[in-house]
Amino acid sequence: MPKSKRIEPIAHLAKTSERDAAKALGEALGQLNEQLEQLNNLKTFKLDYYERLNSSGSKGMNVQTMNEFREFIAKLTLAIDQQENVVQKAKQTLEEKKRFWFSRRGRCKALDSVLDRYIQSEQKHLDKKDQREIDDRNRRPK
């Protein structure tokens, strides 16, 4: 069995592994984008709530309502801090998936290169064999 035929299944597995790693990388990127969007929504909501507090405060409000606003803003601040942690973890996951994909990609390229060299070598060998057969036929008396 030629070397190229022996390495083809390994190269195929490497391509499958690279494709799976690329898919996981894409999913991690999508997850990060979702978490960033959620963080931005929370920050925007907090700013809007501050504006409502300021506009309501300038018109006058009782102490209980003021405390409720402050408690809610504190909860929003906590939610934002938690979401920032989630975003940070999503970024770390993305970096891990990126490194893994690069390693799979490098292995796949290396195996493709080896496979190409084997195929070229085998083709040269076949070409030389064909040429020898043609030369032998031409040397025979007719």
Rosetta constraint file for C-alpha pairs under 8 A:
AtomPair CA 1 CA 5 HARMONIC 6.65 0.50
AtomPair CA 1 CA 6 HARMONIC 7.06 0.50
AtomPair CA 2 CA 6 HARMONIC 6.65 0.50
AtomPair CA 2 CA 122 HARMONIC 7.66 0.50
AtomPair CA 3 CA 7 HARMONIC 6.31 0.50
AtomPair CA 3 CA 118 HARMONIC 6.40 0.50
AtomPair CA 4 CA 8 HARMONIC 6.05 0.50
AtomPair CA 4 CA 115 HARMONIC 5.63 0.50
AtomPair CA 4 CA 118 HARMONIC 5.37 0.50
AtomPair CA 4 CA 119 HARMONIC 5.84 0.50
AtomPair CA 5 CA 9 HARMONIC 7.69 0.50
AtomPair CA 6 CA 10 HARMONIC 7.86 0.50
AtomPair CA 7 CA 11 HARMONIC 6.21 0.50
AtomPair CA 7 CA 111 HARMONIC 7.97 0.50
AtomPair CA 7 CA 115 HARMONIC 6.64 0.50
AtomPair CA 8 CA 12 HARMONIC 6.04 0.50
AtomPair CA 8 CA 115 HARMONIC 7.06 0.50
AtomPair CA 9 CA 13 HARMONIC 6.15 0.50
AtomPair CA 10 CA 14 HARMONIC 6.20 0.50
AtomPair CA 10 CA 111 HARMONIC 7.82 0.50
AtomPair CA 11 CA 15 HARMONIC 6.23 0.50
AtomPair CA 11 CA 108 HARMONIC 6.51 0.50
AtomPair CA 11 CA 111 HARMONIC 5.58 0.50
AtomPair CA 11 CA 112 HARMONIC 6.42 0.50
AtomPair CA 11 CA 115 HARMONIC 7.72 0.50
AtomPair CA 12 CA 16 HARMONIC 6.25 0.50
AtomPair CA 13 CA 17 HARMONIC 6.09 0.50
AtomPair CA 14 CA 18 HARMONIC 6.09 0.50
AtomPair CA 14 CA 104 HARMONIC 6.96 0.50
AtomPair CA 14 CA 107 HARMONIC 6.86 0.50
AtomPair CA 14 CA 108 HARMONIC 5.16 0.50
AtomPair CA 14 CA 111 HARMONIC 7.79 0.50
AtomPair CA 15 CA 19 HARMONIC 6.07 0.50
AtomPair CA 15 CA 105 HARMONIC 7.97 0.50
AtomPair CA 15 CA 108 HARMONIC 5.80 0.50
AtomPair CA 16 CA 20 HARMONIC 6.16 0.50
AtomPair CA 17 CA 21 HARMONIC 6.12 0.50
AtomPair CA 17 CA 104 HARMONIC 6.57 0.50
AtomPair CA 18 CA 22 HARMONIC 6.07 0.50
AtomPair CA 18 CA 101 HARMONIC 6.26 0.50
AtomPair CA 18 CA 104 HARMONIC 4.96 0.50
AtomPair CA 18 CA 105 HARMONIC 5.61 0.50
AtomPair CA 18 CA 108 HARMONIC 7.00 0.50
AtomPair CA 19 CA 23 HARMONIC 6.18 0.50
AtomPair CA 20 CA 24 HARMONIC 6.22 0.50
AtomPair CA 21 CA 25 HARMONIC 6.09 0.50
AtomPair CA 21 CA 97 HARMONIC 7.02 0.50
AtomPair CA 21 CA 100 HARMONIC 6.80 0.50
AtomPair CA 21 CA 101 HARMONIC 4.99 0.50
AtomPair CA 21 CA 104 HARMONIC 7.20 0.50
AtomPair CA 22 CA 26 HARMONIC 6.18 0.50
AtomPair CA 22 CA 101 HARMONIC 5.92 0.50
AtomPair CA 23 CA 27 HARMONIC 6.23 0.50
AtomPair CA 24 CA 28 HARMONIC 6.13 0.50
AtomPair CA 24 CA 97 HARMONIC 6.70 0.50
AtomPair CA 25 CA 29 HARMONIC 6.18 0.50
AtomPair CA 25 CA 94 HARMONIC 6.48 0.50
AtomPair CA 25 CA 97 HARMONIC 5.17 0.50
AtomPair CA 25 CA 98 HARMONIC 6.06 0.50
AtomPair CA 25 CA 101 HARMONIC 7.18 0.50
AtomPair CA 26 CA 30 HARMONIC 6.18 0.50
AtomPair CA 27 CA 31 HARMONIC 6.12 0.50
AtomPair CA 28 CA 32 HARMONIC 6.16 0.50
AtomPair CA 28 CA 90 HARMONIC 7.10 0.50
AtomPair CA 28 CA 93 HARMONIC 6.75 0.50
AtomPair CA 28 CA 94 HARMONIC 5.28 0.50
AtomPair CA 28 CA 97 HARMONIC 7.31 0.50
AtomPair CA 29 CA 33 HARMONIC 6.22 0.50
AtomPair CA 29 CA 94 HARMONIC 6.19 0.50
AtomPair CA 30 CA 34 HARMONIC 6.23 0.50
AtomPair CA 31 CA 35 HARMONIC 6.23 0.50
AtomPair CA 31 CA 90 HARMONIC 6.93 0.50
AtomPair CA 32 CA 36 HARMONIC 6.09 0.50
AtomPair CA 32 CA 87 HARMONIC 6.41 0.50
AtomPair CA 32 CA 90 HARMONIC 5.24 0.50
AtomPair CA 32 CA 91 HARMONIC 6.44 0.50
AtomPair CA 32 CA 94 HARMONIC 7.55 0.50
AtomPair CA 33 CA 37 HARMONIC 6.10 0.50
AtomPair CA 34 CA 38 HARMONIC 6.21 0.50
AtomPair CA 35 CA 39 HARMONIC 6.19 0.50
AtomPair CA 35 CA 83 HARMONIC 7.35 0.50
AtomPair CA 35 CA 86 HARMONIC 7.07 0.50
AtomPair CA 35 CA 87 HARMONIC 5.69 0.50
AtomPair CA 35 CA 90 HARMONIC 7.68 0.50
AtomPair CA 36 CA 40 HARMONIC 6.16 0.50
AtomPair CA 36 CA 87 HARMONIC 6.30 0.50
AtomPair CA 37 CA 41 HARMONIC 6.14 0.50
AtomPair CA 38 CA 42 HARMONIC 6.27 0.50
AtomPair CA 38 CA 83 HARMONIC 7.63 0.50
AtomPair CA 39 CA 43 HARMONIC 6.24 0.50
AtomPair CA 39 CA 80 HARMONIC 6.40 0.50
AtomPair CA 39 CA 83 HARMONIC 5.86 0.50
AtomPair CA 39 CA 84 HARMONIC 6.82 0.50
AtomPair CA 39 CA 87 HARMONIC 7.91 0.50
AtomPair CA 40 CA 44 HARMONIC 6.05 0.50
AtomPair CA 41 CA 45 HARMONIC 6.03 0.50
AtomPair CA 42 CA 46 HARMONIC 6.12 0.50
AtomPair CA 42 CA 76 HARMONIC 7.14 0.50
AtomPair CA 42 CA 79 HARMONIC 7.67 0.50
AtomPair CA 42 CA 80 HARMONIC 6.28 0.50
AtomPair CA 43 CA 47 HARMONIC 6.26 0.50
AtomPair CA 43 CA 80 HARMONIC 6.89 0.50
AtomPair CA 44 CA 48 HARMONIC 6.17 0.50
AtomPair CA 45 CA 49 HARMONIC 6.07 0.50
AtomPair CA 46 CA 50 HARMONIC 6.17 0.50
AtomPair CA 46 CA 73 HARMONIC 6.68 0.50
AtomPair CA 46 CA 76 HARMONIC 6.38 0.50
AtomPair CA 46 CA 77 HARMONIC 7.72 0.50
AtomPair CA 47 CA 51 HARMONIC 6.26 0.50
AtomPair CA 48 CA 52 HARMONIC 6.28 0.50
AtomPair CA 49 CA 53 HARMONIC 6.12 0.50
AtomPair CA 49 CA 73 HARMONIC 7.46 0.50
AtomPair CA 50 CA 54 HARMONIC 6.12 0.50
AtomPair CA 50 CA 73 HARMONIC 7.72 0.50
AtomPair CA 51 CA 55 HARMONIC 6.09 0.50
AtomPair CA 52 CA 56 HARMONIC 5.89 0.50
AtomPair CA 53 CA 57 HARMONIC 5.71 0.50
AtomPair CA 53 CA 66 HARMONIC 7.82 0.50
AtomPair CA 53 CA 69 HARMONIC 6.75 0.50
AtomPair CA 54 CA 58 HARMONIC 6.07 0.50
AtomPair CA 55 CA 59 HARMONIC 6.61 0.50
AtomPair CA 56 CA 60 HARMONIC 6.24 0.50
AtomPair CA 56 CA 61 HARMONIC 6.62 0.50
AtomPair CA 57 CA 61 HARMONIC 5.77 0.50
AtomPair CA 57 CA 66 HARMONIC 7.79 0.50
AtomPair CA 61 CA 65 HARMONIC 6.51 0.50
AtomPair CA 61 CA 66 HARMONIC 6.66 0.50
AtomPair CA 62 CA 66 HARMONIC 6.35 0.50
AtomPair CA 63 CA 67 HARMONIC 6.10 0.50
AtomPair CA 64 CA 68 HARMONIC 6.20 0.50
AtomPair CA 65 CA 69 HARMONIC 6.23 0.50
AtomPair CA 66 CA 70 HARMONIC 6.27 0.50
AtomPair CA 67 CA 71 HARMONIC 6.02 0.50
AtomPair CA 68 CA 72 HARMONIC 6.10 0.50
AtomPair CA 69 CA 73 HARMONIC 6.14 0.50
AtomPair CA 70 CA 74 HARMONIC 6.10 0.50
AtomPair CA 71 CA 75 HARMONIC 6.25 0.50
AtomPair CA 72 CA 76 HARMONIC 6.17 0.50
AtomPair CA 73 CA 77 HARMONIC 6.07 0.50
AtomPair CA 74 CA 78 HARMONIC 6.24 0.50
AtomPair CA 75 CA 79 HARMONIC 6.12 0.50
AtomPair CA 76 CA 80 HARMONIC 6.05 0.50
AtomPair CA 77 CA 81 HARMONIC 6.21 0.50
AtomPair CA 78 CA 82 HARMONIC 6.19 0.50
AtomPair CA 79 CA 83 HARMONIC 6.03 0.50
AtomPair CA 80 CA 84 HARMONIC 6.06 0.50
AtomPair CA 81 CA 85 HARMONIC 6.45 0.50
AtomPair CA 82 CA 86 HARMONIC 6.39 0.50
AtomPair CA 83 CA 87 HARMONIC 6.11 0.50
AtomPair CA 84 CA 88 HARMONIC 6.12 0.50
AtomPair CA 85 CA 89 HARMONIC 6.25 0.50
AtomPair CA 86 CA 90 HARMONIC 6.15 0.50
AtomPair CA 87 CA 91 HARMONIC 6.18 0.50
AtomPair CA 88 CA 92 HARMONIC 6.32 0.50
AtomPair CA 89 CA 93 HARMONIC 6.13 0.50
AtomPair CA 90 CA 94 HARMONIC 6.08 0.50
AtomPair CA 91 CA 95 HARMONIC 6.25 0.50
AtomPair CA 92 CA 96 HARMONIC 6.25 0.50
AtomPair CA 93 CA 97 HARMONIC 6.15 0.50
AtomPair CA 94 CA 98 HARMONIC 6.03 0.50
AtomPair CA 95 CA 99 HARMONIC 6.17 0.50
AtomPair CA 96 CA 100 HARMONIC 6.16 0.50
AtomPair CA 97 CA 101 HARMONIC 6.02 0.50
AtomPair CA 98 CA 102 HARMONIC 6.16 0.50
AtomPair CA 99 CA 103 HARMONIC 6.29 0.50
AtomPair CA 100 CA 104 HARMONIC 6.27 0.50
AtomPair CA 101 CA 105 HARMONIC 5.91 0.50
AtomPair CA 102 CA 106 HARMONIC 6.05 0.50
AtomPair CA 103 CA 107 HARMONIC 6.25 0.50
AtomPair CA 104 CA 108 HARMONIC 6.08 0.50
AtomPair CA 105 CA 109 HARMONIC 6.14 0.50
AtomPair CA 106 CA 110 HARMONIC 6.12 0.50
AtomPair CA 107 CA 111 HARMONIC 6.18 0.50
AtomPair CA 108 CA 112 HARMONIC 6.10 0.50
AtomPair CA 109 CA 113 HARMONIC 6.10 0.50
AtomPair CA 110 CA 114 HARMONIC 6.29 0.50
AtomPair CA 111 CA 115 HARMONIC 6.02 0.50
AtomPair CA 112 CA 116 HARMONIC 6.03 0.50
AtomPair CA 113 CA 117 HARMONIC 6.25 0.50
AtomPair CA 114 CA 118 HARMONIC 6.23 0.50
AtomPair CA 115 CA 119 HARMONIC 6.15 0.50
AtomPair CA 116 CA 120 HARMONIC 6.11 0.50
AtomPair CA 117 CA 121 HARMONIC 6.04 0.50
AtomPair CA 118 CA 122 HARMONIC 6.04 0.50
AtomPair CA 119 CA 123 HARMONIC 6.03 0.50
AtomPair CA 120 CA 124 HARMONIC 6.14 0.50
AtomPair CA 121 CA 125 HARMONIC 6.22 0.50
AtomPair CA 122 CA 126 HARMONIC 6.20 0.50
AtomPair CA 123 CA 127 HARMONIC 6.04 0.50
AtomPair CA 124 CA 128 HARMONIC 6.13 0.50
AtomPair CA 125 CA 129 HARMONIC 6.17 0.50
AtomPair CA 126 CA 130 HARMONIC 6.06 0.50
AtomPair CA 127 CA 131 HARMONIC 6.07 0.50
AtomPair CA 128 CA 132 HARMONIC 6.14 0.50
AtomPair CA 129 CA 133 HARMONIC 6.29 0.50
AtomPair CA 130 CA 134 HARMONIC 6.22 0.50
AtomPair CA 131 CA 135 HARMONIC 6.07 0.50
AtomPair CA 132 CA 136 HARMONIC 6.00 0.50
AtomPair CA 133 CA 137 HARMONIC 6.20 0.50
AtomPair CA 134 CA 138 HARMONIC 6.20 0.50
AtomPair CA 135 CA 139 HARMONIC 6.23 0.50
AtomPair CA 136 CA 140 HARMONIC 6.49 0.50
